[in-house]
Amino acid sequence: MRHDKEYTKILSLFHFLGPAIDAILADRYPTMKISSVKTFLLNLQQKLITAIEKLDEKKFLQDTWDRAQGGGGITSVVEGGSVIERGGINFSHILGKNLPPAASDGRPHIVGSNFEAMGISVVLHPQNPFIPTVHMNIRFFVAKSKSKIRDWWFGGGIDLTPYYGIDGDIKNFHRTLKESLDPFGSHYYPQFKEQCDEYFFIKHRNEARGVGGVFFDDLSTPDFQTCFAISKSVGLSFLPAYIPIVKQRKDTNYGKRERDFQLYRRGRYVEFNLVHDRGTLFGLQTQGRIESILMSMPPTAKWKYSWQPDKDSPEHELTDKYLVPRDWASE
Amino acid sequence: MRHDKEYTKILSLFHFLGPAIDAILADRYPTMKISSVKTFLLNLQQKLITAIEKLDEKKFLQDTWDRAQGGGGITSVVEGGSVIERGGINFSHILGKNLPPAASDGRPHIVGSNFEAMGISVVLHPQNPFIPTVHMNIRFFVAKSKSKIRDWWFGGGIDLTPYYGIDGDIKNFHRTLKESLDPFGSHYYPQFKEQCDEYFFIKHRNEARGVGGVFFDDLSTPDFQTCFAISKSVGLSFLPAYIPIVKQRKDTNYGKRERDFQLYRRGRYVEFNLVHDRGTLFGLQTQGRIESILMSMPPTAKWKYSWQPDKDSPEHELTDKYLVPRDWASE
C-alpha cells in the first residue's frame, strides 16, 4: 500500500514536471542544429558531383523534387559517361508524422512522433571493369514531439564492390576510411568494418557483396557534436578513398571477357539491393520516389545459369580471395 | 452447466472417434494419387522442352538435383538460343517436415504437418522483342499427418509479358486459356483472369507486369479429380497459347530501338520477381536451389533514369493501352 502511494506521488510529480523535463531534454542538445546537418549534406552532394564531373566528360542531371507528405530532395544522376556508366548522388529530406513502430528502430518512446529523416546516397557504376562500384550513405534521423527533439541518430557508411580484386586499391580504400575514424577512437573502424561485412552479405548466395568498408547505424553517443563530426568525417573521406582508384584504373585496357564478368557480377548487385537492402525495400514499400531509389541499379546486368569461372582465373579469385572478410587496413 | 457437460461428452466422443475420422478424411480422396500428379508434371516438362527445342537450334541443358532435406528436381535451361535468349522449364518436388505457420496459407490445422510440394515452373525470355516473355507455373501441395493426407491444393497459372503490344496475339493467348477452363465452368476463366491481374502487379511502379492470363491458388474444390483436371488443362494449354505467337513473330525485323526497349522493360521483370514474387522470395529465404529459382531472371536487363517513351510511340502504347486490365478474351 505504501508503495502504491509513493508511486502515485512520483507520478503526479512527473506530470507536474513534464514540461520542465521536456525543456531539460531539449537542453541536452543546446548546440544541435538540424539545419547544420542539412547544410553539410547539401554541400557534400555538390562537392561530390563537381569532383566526379571533373573526371568525366558528362554532366550530372539534377532533378529537384517535392514530396506531397512533406520534404523533398535533389536527385542527381549521370548516365553514359566515359568513366561512370550510371550513377547517382542523391539528397533527400523527408518530413513525416506518426512514426510507425516498425520504423522506430527499437525505440518505443518515439512511436507516434513526428520525424525528419535526411540523407545523401551515392552509387557509382563505372564503365571500366577494373574500377569497383562504390556506395555511400550518410543519414540523420530526428524524432520530435511538438517542436521538441525527443531522439536522434546518425547512420551510414561507404563500401566497395570490385569486379577484379586489386590489393593495393582495396587496402588504400580501407586505410582512408580507418584514418577518417581513428581521431574519434581506435574502436570505431574495426566495429564499423565488421558491421559493414555483416550488412553487405548476399544471404541467398552465401557470398559478400564486395570487399566492405564501414557501416554504422543508431549512432547517438557520446553526444551530437561527436556523432555529427564522425558522420562528416566518413562523408568527407569518400573522395580520398575512391577517386585515386578511379584515376588509376579508368584507362586500363579490357575486353569482352572483363566486360561480361562485370555485367554478370552486377546481377549480384541487383539481387542484393532488391532482395536484402533495407533502405531500398523501405523506399519501395513506402511509395518513395522510385526513380531516385532505383538509381542504385546498374545500367546493365546479366544472368547466366550456374556459371563458374575457371580455377585460378582472376574471376575465380574474386569470390575466393576478395569476397571474404579480410583485415584490409592492416594487411 | 448442462452445456458444459454436453460439450465434454462431445469432446470425449471426438477423441474416441479421432482415428476413425482420420480414416474417413483419407477416404475422401480414395482416387487421389500424388504420383499421378508427379507423372503428369514430369511428362509436361519433357513435352514443353521438346516443343521449344523444335523451334530453336539450341538444346536445353538438363540438371537433375537432390535436396538434402528431401526431394529434388530437374532444372532445364536454355541460353543463347536464336529464339529463346534465356529460359527455364523446371520441375521440383520438395519433401518437408513441420510445416511453419507462415507456409500453411491460413490453414491452422496443417501447421506442423509433413508436406510435399511439387511443381513445374516455366519462364522464357525470347530474343526477338516482338515475342512476349511467358511464365507458367503448376503446383500441387499436400500436407500429411503420418502417412495420411490432411489437406491438399493446386495452384498455378500462365501469363504473358509483351514488349510490343499486338492485339491479335494477346487475344488468341487469352482465348486459348479461356477455352482450357470453360469445360469446367464458365466462372473459372473470369475469376482466374482477375486473380492474375491482381497478382502480377508491380506495386512500386503502379503498373501491371504484363497483359495477364490466368492465376489460381488454393484450388481444392469440388474434388481432387476436378482440380487435377483443371490444372492439367491449364498446363496443356501452354503450347497452343504461346507457340503460335513465337512462330508468327520470331522472324520479325527489329533494330536497336526495339532491343533497347526490351532490355529496359526486362528491368521491370527483375523488379517484380525479386521484390514482389512470393515464390521467388520463399525460395530465396528457404535456401532453395538458387540457380533454379533465378532461371526467371532475364539474360540481360537495363535501367535508365526516369526514361519516358515518346507520346504516340508503340513503346508508350505498351503502358497506356496494354498494361491495363482488359477483357482480352471477348474483345
Contacts between the chains, C-beta under 8 A, distances in Angstrom:
chain1	res1	chain2	res2	distance
A	61	B	305	7.3
A	63	B	306	7.3
A	77	B	305	4.5
A	79	B	304	6.6
A	79	B	305	6.0
A	86	B	303	7.1
A	86	B	305	7.7
A	88	B	305	7.7
A	203	B	284	7.9
A	204	B	284	4.1
A	204	B	285	7.7
A	204	B	287	7.5
A	204	B	290	5.7
A	205	B	290	6.4
A	263	B	300	7.3
A	267	B	297	7.0
A	270	B	270	6.2
A	270	B	274	7.2
A	270	B	301	7.7
A	271	B	274	6.5
A	271	B	294	7.8
A	274	B	270	7.2
A	274	B	271	6.5
A	274	B	274	3.8
A	274	B	275	5.3
A	275	B	274	5.3
A	275	B	275	7.9
A	275	B	281	7.5
A	275	B	284	6.1
A	281	B	275	7.5
A	284	B	203	7.9
A	284	B	204	4.1
A	284	B	275	6.1
A	285	B	204	7.7
A	287	B	204	7.5
A	290	B	204	5.7
A	290	B	205	6.4
A	291	B	305	5.9
A	291	B	306	4.6
A	294	B	271	7.8
A	294	B	303	6.5
A	295	B	305	6.3
A	297	B	267	7.0
A	297	B	303	3.9
A	298	B	303	6.8
A	299	B	302	6.3
A	299	B	303	6.3
A	299	B	304	7.5
A	300	B	263	7.3
A	300	B	300	6.3
A	300	B	301	7.2
A	300	B	302	5.2
A	301	B	270	7.7
A	301	B	300	7.2
A	301	B	301	5.6
A	302	B	299	6.3
A	302	B	300	5.2
A	303	B	86	7.1
A	303	B	294	6.5
A	303	B	297	3.9
A	303	B	298	6.8
A	303	B	299	6.2
A	304	B	79	6.6
A	304	B	299	7.4
A	305	B	61	7.3
A	305	B	77	4.5
A	305	B	79	6.0
A	305	B	86	7.7
A	305	B	88	7.6
A	305	B	291	5.9
A	305	B	295	6.3
A	306	B	63	7.3
A	306	B	291	4.6
